[in-house]
Amino acid sequence: MKKMNVRGALPPRKGRTGRSSDTLVKSGPRKPQTEQGQQRVNAILEAATALIAEEGLSALTVENLVSRASTSMGSLYHFFPNIDAVNAALADLYRRGLESVIAQLQSKKKAEWLEMSTTEIVDHILAPFWKYYAANPWVEVLRAAPKEGKCLLDIEKEWEVESIRLLSVFLSAPNAGFSPRLRRVRTLAFMTIAIGMVTLMGRSSRYRDEMIPELKKALVAYLDKKE
């Protein structure tokens, strides 16, 4: 097995020009060109998410990835020059996961949103996100990390904007009775609370099933309050 350097990356290789392949680090993970290559990448990322969820971010090492993914050091090096490249690929995986959730929200027309009760609105906006985070516990581990977490939080801004837009549609209904100012304040406060709830639910699954219904009731009561 090749010797790793102290930063957890594979030692640099020399190409025909004699230059180090450290330049690959700047370009992040290498995109697979074949179906077999994509399968290898998927196996490596699946191994990465499992290691993070089960043992924490410190378990994400080259040796552990090679062992967990049942791949070779050469295959890992080919697609991911170092652990930072793996983290970059995980961030992209997270982005695609949130895009899938947002697509569910966007599939409903404005008329459908306006016909929903407050309880249905809260459930439709939050349930898909809670379901995603419950199924992907590795996300919260990365969100809590200083460097990796910043990248994921930047990605979340995209779904925050879309969720705010959809909630604003509901609160702008004629029978809602909210002024523009109150509608804006309620929408922003709702999203702030929702993000905090997602974070807390992700960090601990204890009492999750009992707490989610209660938190939904609190948000419904808040949105229904007319003053």
C-alpha positions in Angstrom: 0.0 0.0 0.0 1.3 3.5 -0.8 2.4 5.6 2.0 0.2 8.6 2.9 1.4 12.0 3.8 0.4 13.6 7.1 -2.6 15.4 5.6 -4.4 12.3 4.5 -3.8 12.6 0.8 -1.9 10.2 -1.4 1.7 11.1 -2.1 2.1 13.2 -5.3 2.8 11.3 -8.5 5.2 12.4 -11.2 4.0 12.7 -14.7 6.0 12.6 -17.9 6.9 16.2 -17.5 8.2 15.5 -14.0 5.6 17.8 -12.4 3.7 16.8 -9.3 0.0 15.9 -9.8 -0.8 18.1 -6.8 -2.5 20.4 -9.4 -5.3 17.9 -9.4 -6.3 19.0 -6.0 -7.4 22.4 -7.3 -9.7 20.8 -9.8 -11.5 18.6 -7.2 -12.8 15.1 -8.0 -12.4 13.8 -11.5 -15.6 13.1 -13.4 -15.9 9.4 -14.5 -16.1 8.8 -18.2 -17.6 5.3 -18.2 -20.4 3.5 -16.4 -17.9 1.4 -14.6 -16.1 4.5 -13.4 -19.3 6.0 -12.2 -20.0 2.8 -10.2 -16.6 3.1 -8.6 -17.3 6.7 -7.7 -20.7 5.8 -6.3 -19.2 3.1 -4.2 -16.5 5.5 -2.8 -19.1 8.1 -1.9 -21.4 5.5 -0.3 -18.5 4.4 1.8 -17.7 8.0 2.7 -21.3 8.8 3.8 -21.4 5.5 5.9 -18.1 6.2 7.6 -19.1 9.8 8.4 -22.5 8.8 9.8 -21.2 5.9 11.8 -17.9 7.1 13.1 -17.7 10.9 12.4 -15.6 13.0 10.1 -12.3 11.8 11.5 -13.1 8.3 10.1 -12.9 9.7 6.5 -9.4 8.6 5.7 -7.9 7.1 2.6 -7.3 3.7 4.2 -10.9 3.5 5.5 -12.4 4.5 2.2 -10.4 1.9 0.3 -11.4 -0.8 2.7 -15.1 0.2 3.0 -15.6 0.7 -0.7 -13.7 -2.5 -1.6 -11.7 -0.6 -4.1 -8.0 -0.1 -4.8 -5.8 2.8 -3.8 -5.3 3.5 -7.5 -9.0 3.8 -8.2 -9.5 6.1 -5.3 -6.5 8.2 -6.4 -7.8 8.3 -10.0 -11.1 10.0 -9.0 -10.2 11.7 -5.7 -6.7 13.1 -5.3 -7.3 13.8 -1.6 -9.9 13.9 1.1 -10.9 17.5 0.2 -11.9 16.2 -3.2 -14.1 13.6 -1.5 -15.7 16.3 0.6 -16.3 18.4 -2.5 -18.1 15.5 -4.1 -20.2 15.0 -1.0 -21.2 18.7 -1.1 -22.3 18.2 -4.7 -24.3 15.1 -3.6 -26.0 17.2 -0.9 -26.8 19.9 -3.5 -28.5 17.3 -5.7 -30.4 15.9 -2.8 -31.8 19.3 -1.9 -32.6 20.0 -5.6 -34.7 16.9 -5.6 -36.6 18.0 -2.6 -37.1 21.5 -4.0 -38.4 19.9 -7.3 -41.1 18.2 -5.2 -42.2 21.6 -3.9 -42.1 23.3 -7.3 -44.3 20.5 -8.8 -47.3 22.0 -7.2 -49.1 25.0 -8.9 -49.8 28.3 -7.1 -53.6 27.4 -7.0 -52.8 24.2 -5.1 -50.7 26.1 -2.5 -53.5 28.7 -2.0 -56.0 25.9 -1.4 -54.0 24.3 1.4 -54.6 24.8 5.1 -51.8 26.2 7.3 -51.2 22.7 8.7 -50.8 21.3 5.1 -48.5 24.2 4.2 -46.2 23.5 7.1 -46.2 19.8 6.4 -45.6 20.2 2.6 -42.6 22.6 3.1 -40.9 20.8 6.0 -41.7 17.1 5.7 -39.6 16.5 2.6 -36.5 18.1 4.2 -36.9 16.2 7.4 -37.3 13.0 5.5 -34.1 13.7 3.5 -32.0 14.6 6.6 -33.3 11.5 8.5 -32.2 9.3 5.6 -28.8 11.0 5.3 -27.3 11.4 8.8 -23.9 12.1 7.3 -25.1 15.6 6.2 -25.5 16.9 9.8 -21.9 15.7 10.6 -20.6 17.8 7.8 -22.8 20.7 8.6 -21.3 20.8 12.1 -17.7 20.9 10.8 -16.1 24.3 10.5 -14.8 24.1 6.9 -17.1 21.6 5.3 -20.1 23.0 7.1 -19.7 26.5 5.5 -19.9 24.9 2.0 -23.1 23.0 2.9 -24.7 26.1 4.5 -24.0 28.1 1.3 -25.9 25.4 -0.6 -28.8 25.6 1.8 -29.4 29.2 0.9 -30.8 28.1 -2.4 -33.6 26.0 -0.8 -34.2 28.7 1.8 -35.0 31.2 -1.0 -37.4 28.8 -2.7 -39.1 27.8 0.5 -39.6 31.5 1.4 -41.1 32.1 -2.0 -43.6 29.3 -1.7 -44.6 30.3 1.9 -45.0 33.9 0.7 -47.5 32.7 -1.9 -49.6 31.1 0.8 -49.5 34.1 3.1 -50.4 36.4 0.3 -53.8 34.8 -0.2 -56.7 37.2 0.1 -58.2 35.3 3.1 -54.8 35.2 4.9 -55.3 38.7 6.2 -51.6 39.7 6.4 -50.1 43.0 5.6 -47.0 43.0 3.3 -44.8 43.8 6.3 -46.3 41.1 8.6 -46.2 38.6 5.7 -42.4 39.3 5.2 -41.7 39.0 9.0 -43.7 35.8 9.4 -42.0 34.2 6.4 -38.5 35.0 7.5 -39.2 34.0 11.1 -40.8 30.7 9.9 -37.7 29.8 7.9 -35.3 30.7 10.8 -37.2 28.4 13.1 -37.5 25.7 10.5 -33.7 25.7 9.9 -33.1 25.5 13.6 -35.5 22.6 13.8 -33.8 20.7 11.0 -30.4 21.2 12.6 -31.6 19.9 16.0 -33.4 17.0 14.5 -30.3 16.1 12.5 -28.0 16.2 15.5 -30.0 13.9 17.6 -32.7 11.4 16.6 -33.8 11.0 20.2 -37.5 12.0 20.6 -37.6 13.0 16.9 -40.8 11.2 16.2 -42.5 12.7 19.2 -41.0 16.2 18.7 -41.8 16.8 15.0 -45.6 16.8 15.4 -45.4 19.2 18.4 -43.0 21.5 16.5 -45.4 21.5 13.5 -48.3 22.6 15.8 -46.2 25.5 17.1 -45.4 26.7 13.6 -49.1 26.4 12.5 -50.2 28.4 15.5 -47.6 31.1 14.8 -48.6 31.4 11.1 -52.3 31.5 12.0 -51.9 34.3 14.5 -53.2 37.5 12.8 -51.5 40.2 14.9 
